[in-house]
Amino acid sequence: SVATTFASGDTLSLRNGTFTIGSNLAMSSGSYVIDDNGTLSASPTTYNGVNLIYANLGINTSAVTAGNELPSSFTGSVTVNKTGATITFNNTKTITGTVTLTAGTLDASTSNYGLSLSGDWTNNSGSSAFTARSGTVTFNGTSAQAIGGSATTSFNNLTVTNSSAAVSVNTNVNVSGTLNMKGAATVLTPSSSIVLNA
């Protein structure tokens, strides 16, 4: 079958239902996947450097379980910008890239799935934008990382294993479980704090 390629700047919108791709879909670096209530039948053969955005496209479903659009190992940026909705992990996630919370909620699920992140975490949504449950978020990059945004994020277990560069905490962070600082350096800006609530 003929391969379908989405070039940088192109957008695949998953409004509703299943988009059947077989094994011949290539999402180039810089392309976009916007998901309301849709899913992919399989992960694309090329899926690297993609901008994945959860957003309302008219269906406006309030409960989305991550699928093949967000595989267990994903390289790119993930943005939750879906007012009134909860995006729930379906397995443990390793994201080589960034996570941005703008509207809606990201949920580690009742299975307490973990998240490993090599880039920045930005919460501009609100203090309840991340439901950590009993899961662990690990900052494991090899260059500078930051926890920032306009809102406080509440983690359960927070682990820093970045041994190459600093992880800057630019906004208040709550940790209700275990805080593991195994990285090279963690930098607190003067207006931020890490609050242990265990």
N, C-alpha and C positions, 0 to 999 in steps of 0.2 A: 504494500500500500504506500501511497505517497505521504512523505513526512510533512507535518505542519509545523512551521517555525514562527514563534512570536519573537520579533526583534526587540531590541532595547527601545523602551517607550511604548510598545504595544501592550494592550490590556486584554486579559481573558476574564470575563465577568461570569461568575457562577451564581446566577440569580436563584435557580431552583432546579432540583432534580440532579441526575447523574450525567456528567459529561464523559462519554465513553471515548477513550483515546487509544486503546490497545497499547502499542509500544512505540508509537511514531510521533509523539509530541515533543517538541523542543522549545523550552522557555529560556530565552537568552538572558544573559546578565543585563539588568536594567529594565526588564519587562515587569509587568504587573499582573497579579492575580487578585481579584476582588471577589470576596465570598459573602453572600447573604445566607442562602439556604441550599447551596449546591455542593457537589462533591465531584472528585475525579475518580474514575474507575480504577486508575493506577497512577503511580507517580510518573511524571514525564521522564523521558530518557535523558534529556538535558534539563537540569533544574538547579541552576547555580547563580547566585547573585540576584535572586528574584525579590521583588517587593510584594509581600503578601499582606493584604489588608482585609480585615473583617469589617464589613460596613452594610448598612441598609440599602437595598437596591429595589425596594418596592414590595418584596415579600415580608421583610422586616421580622423574620422569625426571632423569637426571644431565647431560644436554646439551640446552640450549635455544638456538636461534638467534632473535634478536629479529625480530619481524615487524611487522604493522600495529598491534599494541598499543603499539609504540614506534616511531613514524614518525621520519623524519629530522629533523623539527622538532616538538618536543613541549613543551607547557606544562603543568607540574605537578611532582609529586614522583616519583622513581624509587627504589624500595627493593629491594635484593637480600637476601632472607631465606630462602634455599633451601639448606639443609644438604646438602653433598655434590654440588652441581650447579655447572655453569659456564654463564653467560649470555653469549653471544657476539654482538657487534654484526654487523649485516648491511649497514650503510652508516655514513657519517659522521653523527654526532648533534649537534644543537643543542638543548639542554635549557634552557628558561626555567623554572628551578625548582631543585630540590635533588637530590642523589644521596646515598643512605645505604646503606652496606654493612654488613649485620648477620650474614649467614651465606652461605657459597657464594662464588663467584668471578665477577667481571665481566671479560670478555676483549675487547680491542680487535680481535681476530681476526688471522689471518695476512695480511690485507689492510692491517693497520695503520691502521684507521679512527681518525679524530680525534673528540674530544668538546669542544664549547664549552658552558660552563656559566655561568648568570647568578646562581646561588645558592650555597649551601654544599655542601661535600664532607665527609661524615662517614664514617669507617672505624672501625667497632666490631667488625669481623670478624677481621682478622689481617693480618700483613705480606704475605701472598700473596693477598689478597682482590681485587687489581686486577692483571690481566696487561696491561701497557701495550704490550708489543712495541716497535715503532718508531714508535708513534703520538704524537700531541700532545694534551695537555689544556690548554684555554684558559679562563681565568677572565675573562669579558667582561661582567660585570654593570654596573649603573649605580647600585647601592647597595652597602653593606658586604657583603663575603663572608668566608667562613672555611673553612680546611682544618683539620678537627679529628677528634675521636674518640679512642678508646682505643688504636688501633693505628697504626703507621707505614705510610704509603702510599708505594709506589715508582712514580714516574712515569718515562717516557722523556724526552720534551720537555715542559717546563712553561712556559706563557706566561701572563702577566698583562697584559691590555689594559684593565682597569677603570680609567678615567681620572676617575671621579667620586667614588670612595670607596676606603677601604683594604681590602686583602685580608689578613686576619689568619691567621697560621700558628700554630695552637694545639697542634700535635703534630708530632713529627719527620716530615720528608719527605725521601725520597731521589730524586735526579734523575740518571739515567744518561746522558741526552743533553744537550740545550741548555736553559738557563734564561734566559728572556727576561722582563725586568721592565720593561714599558712602561706600567704603570699609574700612578695618582696616588701610591700608597704601599703598601708591604707591611710589615706589622707582625709581628714575631716576639715571642711571649710568652717570658718568661724561661726556661721549661723546654723550649723547642722549638728545633729547628735544621733548616736545609736543608743536606743533605749532597750534594755533587756527586761522582758516581762515574764520570764520563765518562772 
